Amino acid sequence: MHYINRYHSFINALKGQDIASSIEMHHIVPKSLGGTDDKSNLVALTPRQHYLAHWMLWKAYGKEMAHAFFFMNNSVKYKKIGSKAYESLRLEALSQMSKKRTEYMAKPEARENLRKHRANQVIPREAYERQ
């Protein structure tokens, strides 16, 4: 709850700020948590503020926000975080990606798409000869 309150205080303090440098639009309630593209759900932040907002979301919501923050940390645009935080973040992001993949593959149409893809693959002759 601490990070959720901290995040909301941070965002409320930045609403309506005058930014002279480059800006990034941030969803106050992330789309993955049900947020929309409505103007009332968007706030202009500096790149550093945007990074900090996502860090707070990751700390507040964990796995649900790990994926977005992980990719933000692998962007040339942002500085890397410390090794311990990176390790924790990476494990949470991988866990979340694995969960989403498992949920996707549970759908019959996903398995059918994979079957069709594999049926269309050309297997080199050498692969058969090695057996």
RODO-2510 file (C-alpha; in nm, 4 decimals, decimal comma):
residues 131
     n   res          X          Y          Z
     1     m     0,0000     0,0000     0,0000
     2     h     0,2967     0,2293     0,0686
     3     y     0,4059     0,2374    -0,2969
     4     i     0,0492     0,2848    -0,4246
     5     n     0,0070     0,5942    -0,2042
     6     r     0,3523     0,7149    -0,3003
     7     y     0,2713     0,6695    -0,6709
     8     h    -0,0564     0,8629    -0,6485
     9     s     0,1078     1,1461    -0,4533
    10     f     0,3859     1,1596    -0,7126
    11     i     0,1421     1,1734    -1,0076
    12     n    -0,0872     1,4307    -0,8402
    13     a     0,2114     1,6566    -0,7739
    14     l     0,3110     1,6432    -1,1422
    15     k    -0,0288     1,7053    -1,3029
    16     g    -0,0276     2,0276    -1,4995
    17     q     0,3458     2,0842    -1,4688
    18     d     0,5204     2,2935    -1,7340
    19     i     0,7841     2,0769    -1,9033
    20     a     1,0412     2,2567    -2,1172
    21     s     1,2213     1,9448    -2,2384
    22     s     1,0887     1,6305    -2,4062
    23     i     0,7739     1,4765    -2,2633
    24     e     0,6329     1,1275    -2,2439
    25     m     0,2650     1,0561    -2,1962
    26     h     0,1948     0,8207    -1,9068
    27     h    -0,1240     0,6287    -1,8292
    28     i    -0,2067     0,7050    -1,4656
    29     v    -0,4025     0,3805    -1,4394
    30     p    -0,2056     0,1457    -1,6678
    31     k    -0,3961    -0,0082    -1,9567
    32     s    -0,3063    -0,3534    -1,8250
    33     l    -0,4935    -0,2644    -1,5044
    34     g    -0,8009    -0,1355    -1,6879
    35     g    -0,6880     0,2192    -1,7665
    36     t    -0,8039     0,3981    -2,0805
    37     d    -0,6638     0,6476    -2,3301
    38     d    -0,8951     0,9204    -2,1927
    39     k    -0,7286     1,2560    -2,1387
    40     s    -0,8135     1,2320    -1,7676
    41     n    -0,5981     0,9157    -1,7438
    42     l    -0,2941     1,0695    -1,9109
    43     v    -0,0219     1,2878    -1,7626
    44     a     0,2803     1,4467    -1,9313
    45     l     0,6066     1,3474    -1,7627
    46     t     0,9747     1,3966    -1,8291
    47     p     1,1578     1,0743    -1,9230
    48     r     1,3016     1,0539    -1,5701
    49     q     0,9610     1,1051    -1,4079
    50     h     0,8127     0,8425    -1,6410
    51     y     1,0806     0,5953    -1,5367
    52     l     1,0167     0,6658    -1,1677
    53     a     0,6401     0,6285    -1,2148
    54     h     0,6913     0,2818    -1,3663
    55     w     0,9361     0,1895    -1,0914
    56     m     0,6710     0,2785    -0,8314
    57     l     0,4047     0,0817    -1,0215
    58     w     0,6338    -0,2217    -1,0279
    59     k     0,6991    -0,1892    -0,6540
    60     a     0,3252    -0,1455    -0,5857
    61     y     0,1835    -0,4171    -0,8126
    62     g     0,4758    -0,6540    -0,8682
    63     k     0,4342    -0,9075    -1,1470
    64     e     0,1498    -0,7200    -1,3148
    65     m     0,3830    -0,4272    -1,3862
    66     a     0,7138    -0,6144    -1,4105
    67     h     0,6888    -0,6741    -1,7839
    68     a     0,6553    -0,3039    -1,8744
    69     f     0,9255    -0,1912    -1,6342
    70     f     1,1605    -0,4686    -1,7471
    71     f     1,1379    -0,3550    -2,1091
    72     m     1,1754     0,0074    -2,0047
    73     n     1,5041    -0,0954    -1,8403
    74     n     1,6252    -0,2589    -2,1588
    75     s     1,5702     0,0564    -2,3574
    76     v     1,8666     0,2716    -2,4586
    77     k     1,6610     0,5711    -2,3491
    78     y     1,6690     0,4898    -1,9771
    79     k     1,9502     0,4164    -1,7346
    80     k     1,9886     0,0660    -1,5925
    81     i     1,8831    -0,0115    -1,2377
    82     g     2,1022    -0,1838    -0,9801
    83     s     2,1837    -0,5527    -1,0131
    84     k     1,9657    -0,6782    -0,7265
    85     a     1,6603    -0,4859    -0,8445
    86     y     1,7275    -0,5953    -1,2040
    87     e     1,7453    -0,9617    -1,1006
    88     s     1,4185    -0,9380    -0,9083
    89     l     1,2527    -0,7502    -1,1927
    90     r     1,3724    -0,9968    -1,4557
    91     l     1,2469    -1,2978    -1,2591
    92     e     0,9050    -1,1364    -1,2138
    93     a     0,8860    -1,0357    -1,5816
    94     l     0,9818    -1,3848    -1,6997
    95     s     0,7287    -1,5390    -1,4640
    96     q     0,4567    -1,3088    -1,5961
    97     m     0,5504    -1,3754    -1,9615
    98     s     0,5478    -1,7501    -1,8951
    99     k     0,2047    -1,7233    -1,7316
   100     k     0,0662    -1,5262    -2,0281
   101     r     0,2125    -1,7791    -2,2741
   102     t     0,0595    -2,0680    -2,0792
   103     e    -0,2799    -1,8934    -2,0764
   104     y    -0,2530    -1,8261    -2,4507
   105     m    -0,1526    -2,1850    -2,5348
   106     a    -0,4499    -2,3171    -2,3355
   107     k    -0,6764    -2,1756    -2,6059
   108     p    -0,7658    -2,4276    -2,8802
   109     e    -0,7083    -2,1720    -3,1581
   110     a    -0,3537    -2,1079    -3,0321
   111     r    -0,2695    -2,4793    -3,0413
   112     e    -0,4208    -2,5043    -3,3913
   113     n    -0,2122    -2,2078    -3,5118
   114     l     0,1017    -2,3725    -3,3731
   115     r     0,0118    -2,7043    -3,5403
   116     k    -0,0377    -2,5274    -3,8764
   117     h     0,2892    -2,3397    -3,8365
   118     r     0,4808    -2,6598    -3,7659
   119     a     0,3138    -2,8382    -4,0595
   120     n     0,4372    -2,5641    -4,2941
   121     q     0,7985    -2,5786    -4,1779
   122     v     1,0518    -2,7270    -4,4170
   123     i     1,2824    -2,9720    -4,2432
   124     p     1,6275    -3,0050    -4,4044
   125     r     1,7172    -3,3498    -4,5411
   126     e     2,0245    -3,3604    -4,3175
   127     a     1,7987    -3,3671    -4,0116
   128     y     1,6491    -3,6968    -4,1273
   129     e     1,9843    -3,8469    -4,2238
   130     r     2,1294    -3,7865    -3,8748
   131     q     1,8734    -4,0193    -3,7180
***
